[in-house]
Amino acid sequence: MNNSNSRRPLTSAEEKHLWMVSGGICSFEGCSKRLVVSTDGMLTNIGIKAHIIGHKKGAARHEYMDEYNYTQDELEDITNLMLMCYHHSKLIDDKVTKEQFPPARLFDMKEKHEKWVASRLELYKKNSIALIYKRLGPPINDIEYELEAPYVLLEAIEEQNEFVDFTPQGWEKGKRENEHLARMFNQRLKNQSINTVEIFPLSPIPLLVHMGFLLTDTLTLSIYQFNREKQNWVNNQYAEQEQTPIQLEKVICTNGEKELAILLSISGSVQLADVKETLNRDFDYVSLTIDNPSVKRILYQSECKIIQVEIKEIVEQLIQQYDYEKIHLFYAGPAGLAVEIGRGINPRMWGEVCLYQYDRRMKPRYSYAFSLI
């Protein structure tokens, strides 16, 4: 028999089984956190393997070992383990709160959660691979949803190294990193039984547009927005909130120039004066402005898709009519829409698309990053 303080490590098969039966989601009732962490460019399980009956003497609920027919060696069995987020794993074991979580309650939680995961697999038959593309601020270790997690996550890969080099060399490096990540991501798709791709984007706008441009169009993409106010990720696939109808004010100015500027104002206003100062030459332009631009205005993917479709239709009509040599995109909007816009760019029709980064402290406020060709 093992020493009471030693633990048998789980086999690889047991680790994968625990991950799969929990759906990679915290098993605590009412919690919907995805449990992932970055490891050398891939996301892996960060879930705490919480014991229902504590492993060693004095641990939470260890005194119930005999009552539930476990031996000391068997306490590492997956029937006695729940995958949880850090917060809830500590909650059930804390000396102040552990009495609220007797074995019967935790076994019931485990059973209900695993049945729920199995039912979703049966009901939707949908598995996902996630792309965590966060190059602003620190990395994220878990994914908290507005509602319940909609898919069972089979795998996730990431790029979470903060982008800080806004020089021409830095942008070119970022562009190459995007291309490497997209190749790796698409290769993963070939090796998995995947129904949808979940994207969690929060990066500088040129990199977001470029990443959307690179992503596969053969699978359903479920693109999330980060709600800064509630600190969670939202996608309206299962949301019940009523959404305000979207109206875009359109202004088109054409004077027969060979370059077209797109001014897109969603979360803020793109000023024509700033665009003129940046380009410093004559150009045609189309300005699309949502009513009441603000960072809270557009959150849901269906809203982003409506805007993306309208932008694509207007721009491609202008391209067909005037045969522009260059397109300049000036964008103030949410990350998810930036990805959608990138997905909608057809290089055979649009030609060279120049992307710009905004910085209010600089003069001019927009600086050229790189082009999509």
N, C-alpha and C positions, 0 to 999 in steps of 0.2 A: 504494500500500500504506500502511496506517496506521502511524504511529509505534509502535515496539514497546511504549511505555508507555501508549498510548491504547487504549481499549476501546470497541468498538461497543456501544451500549446495546441490550438486547433489545427487540424489538417487544412490544406488548401481547399479541399472539397467542402469541409465544414464551414470555412469562412465564406465561400461562395454561396453555399446553401443559406446561411443566415442572412447574407446580403439580399439574395433573391426573394426569400419568403417575406422579408420586411419591405421589399421594394426599394431599398436604399433610403427609406424614410424612417424617421424616429417613430418607435412603436408606442410611445406614450399617448394615451387617448387625447385627441384634439390637437396634437402637434403634427405639422406638415413639413417639418424641415427636412430637406435633402441633406444627406450626410456625405460630403465630399471634401477632399483637401488636395492641394497641388503637390505633386511629386515628380520633379524632372520633366515637366511639360505634360504630364497626365494627371487626371484627377482620380483619386482612389478613395476607398472607404475611410471616413473619419469617425464612423459610429463607435460609440462606447459599447462594448459587450457587457451589458449590465446583468449581474446575477440576480435571479429571483430569490433563491436561497443562497445566502452569502457563502463564499468559499471557505473562509477560515473562522475559527472559533472567535466569537465576539462580533463578527460581521453581521450586517442587517439580515435578519430572518434565518441565521444559521441554525438556530434552535429548532427549526421546523424540519430539519434534514430527515430525521427518522419518520416523522409523521407523513412525509410525502415520498417515502420509500427511496431515498437517495443514499448512496454511500459517499464517503469523502471523495473517492476517485471519480464518481459519476457527476459531481457538481459542475464539471466543465462540459457536460453534455449539452448539445444545442437546445434540448428541451427545457433547460434551466437558464437559457440566455435570451436576452432581448437586446436588439440593436436600438440604441437611444442616442439623442444628442447629449452634449456635455451637461447642459442645465438639468435635464430630467433625470439623467443617471445619478447626479449628485442629490437631487431632490428626494429620490426614493431611498437613499442611503443615509441622509443627514440625520444626526441624532435627534434633532428637533422634529423632523417631519416623517421619519421612517415608519412610525406607528400607524400613519395613515395608509400605508401600503403593505398590508399583509400578503402572504403568498397567494391567497385565493384571488385577490384583486389583480395582482400582476399576471398570474397565469391567465386570467380572464382577458386582460388587456392584450396579452400576447396572442391568444387564440383569435380574438376579434380582429386584431390588426392583420394577422396573416390570412385570415379568411377574406378580409376586405381586399388585400392585395391580389389574392387568387381570383376573386370575383371580378376584379377589374381586368385581369389578364384574360379571363374568359369572356367578359362582356365586350371589351374593346379590342382585344387581341392586338394591342398596340404597344410596341416597345420603342424607346427613344435612345438617341445618343445626344449628349449635351455638348455644346461649345460654350465655354466660359471665356468671353473675350473682354477682359477688363484691364485696360491700360491707363486708367486714371485712378489715383489713390491706391491704398493698400489692397492686397488680395482678399478675396472672400473665402471663407471656409465652409459655409453652408448656404443653401438657397432657401429662403423663406418666401412662400407664395402668399398671394392675396387670399386664395381659396385653397382647396386641396390640390396636391400634386396630380396633374392630369394623366401622366404616363408612368410606366415602370422604366426606370433608368437602367440601361444595361451597361453603358460606358459613358465616360465624359473625358474630354481633353480640354486643354486650356492654354491661354497666353495671358499671364497676369503680371508680367514685368512692366512696371510703370514706364510710360513713354515720357521722356524728359528732354530729349535732344531735338529741338525744333529748327535746327540748321538744315540746309539742303542735304548734307551727308546723313543727318539723322533721319530725315524723311525717306531717303532711299534705302537706308537700313531697315526702317519700319516696313517699307513696301516689300522688301525681300523676306522679312520675317513673316509677313502676311502670306506670301506665296508658299513658303515652307509649311506654315500651319495649315493652309488650305489643302495642300497635297497630302499631308499626314491625315487630315480629317477625312478627305475623300477616300483614302486608302482604308481607313477604319470602317467606312460605310460598306465597302466591298466584302468585309470579313464578318459582318454582323447581320442578323435578321432584324432590320430596323424599319419601322413604319413612319417615323417622324424625326426631325431634327429640332432640338430645342436650343435656341440661341439666347445667351444672356450678355448683351453688349453694353459696355460703358468705356468708351475710348475717344480720342480726338476724332473729329468729324472726318477728315480725309481718310484715316485708316478704316473707319466704319464703312464709308462708301466703297472703298476698295475691297474690304472683306466681303461685302454683299455681292460685288461684281464677280468675285472669285468662287462663290459658293455654288454647289450643285443645284440645278433646277429640276432634278428628277424625283425629289422627295418633297413631302410637305414640310415646310419650315414654320415652326411656332416661335415667333420672335417676342421676347419679353421686354418690358420697360421697367426700369427701377423707379419705384415711387419713393422719392426722398422723404416725403412727409411721413409715410407709414413704414419706411425702411423695409419694403418687401418688393417682390417682382410680380408684375401683373400682366395678364394676357386674358382677353375677354372671352376665350373659348367657353368657359363655364361661368362667366360673370353674369349677374342678373341686374347690375346697375343700368339705369337708363342713361344713354349717352346723348349729349347735345348734338343736334344735326350740324354737320360741317359745311361751312360756306367759305369758298375761297374767292377773294376779290382779285380779279385779273387785270393787269395793265400790260399792254404790248406796244412796244415802240420799234418800228422797223424803218430803216433809212437806206437799205441796200448794202449794209456793211457785211463783211465776210466772217465776223465773229459775233456770237450770241452769248449774252450774260443771263443767267437764270438767278433771280433774286427770290429766295424762298424764306418767308417770315412766318414761323410757327411758334417757337418759344420766345422769340424776340424779334426785333425789326432789323432787316437788312436795309441800310440806307443807300440810296442811289449815289449820294455824294461820296460815300466810302468806296463804292465800286469804281466810280470814275477816277478817284485818286489812286486806286490800286492799279487799274489797267492803263491809265494815262494814254488812251487812244480812243478812237471812235469805235462804237459797237452798237448792235441792236440789243434789245433786252426784253425779257418777259418777267414781270414781277407778280408773284403769287403770295397773297397775304391772307391768313386766317383771321376771322373776326376775334378780337381780343387776344392777341398773342400773349402767351405766358408759359412758364415751365410746367404748369399743371394742366395745360389745356388739352394736350393729346397724350393719352396713356395706352390706349388699347390698339391691338394689331389691326382690327377691322377699320379703325379710323385711319391708321397709317396707310393701309392698303387703298382706301378711297382716295387719299391725297396722292399716293404714288401713281395710281392709274391716271388721274387727271393730269399730273405733271407730264407723264410719259406721252399722253395723247397730244397735249398742247405742243410740247417740244418737238415731237416727231412730225407734226403738221408743219411747223415752222421750218424744220430741216428740209422737208420735201419741197417746200415752197421756195426757200432761199439758198439751199445748198451751202450751209455754213462750214467753214474750214475748221473752226474751233468752237468749243462750248466751254463757258466758264461758270462753275457752280459756286454760288455764294449762299451759304446755308446757316440758318439759325433755327434749330429744331431738335427734336428728341433723337436719341441714339437709335431706337428701333426703326424709325422712319429713314434715317440715313442708310441703314442696311438695306431696307426695301428699295430705296432709290438706286443704290448700287446694283441690286438684282435686276432692276428694270432697264439698265443701260445696255443697249445692243451696240457693240463696237463697230459692227459693219454698217450701221446706220448713223450712229452719233459721231463717229470719228474720234478725234482727240478731245478728251474731257479734262479740263484743268480744275484741280481742287485747291481750296484755300482754307487756311486756318485763321480764326478770328482772335485778336487780342486787343482789348480796349486800350491797353497801356501803350501800344505801339503806334507809330505813324509811318505809313498808313495802317489802319486797323486790321486789314486783311493782308496776309502774306501767302505767296504761292508755295504749295507743298510739293505736289507732283501731279503727273497726268496719267489718266487711263487711256491707253491706246489699243 
